[in-house]
């Protein structure tokens, strides 16, 4: 009962090694399947430039903050008054 635990070579050769290989192949397969399922449509460069200029004009907020605030506004559209929503929408879409 106090002996050492030894891994049998046949168990290693016929179970552990193929199981490890299968696990690596499954990981590779999952990576490529997830890569295929991702949408990778690139937006038009004109739209990117116009959007970037529009957001850069707003000097008081950084680009990331503007995007987050616009996303929050869209999420709260059903909870705030219509006039307040339109005013904020005009503010974020203003080309000034």
Secondary structure, DSSP 4 states (H G I P E B T S, - for coil): --SPP---HHHIIIIIHHHHHHHHHHHHHHHHHHHHHS--PPPPHHHHHHHHHHHHH-TTS-HHHHHHHHHHHHHTTTTS-HHHHHHHHHHHH---
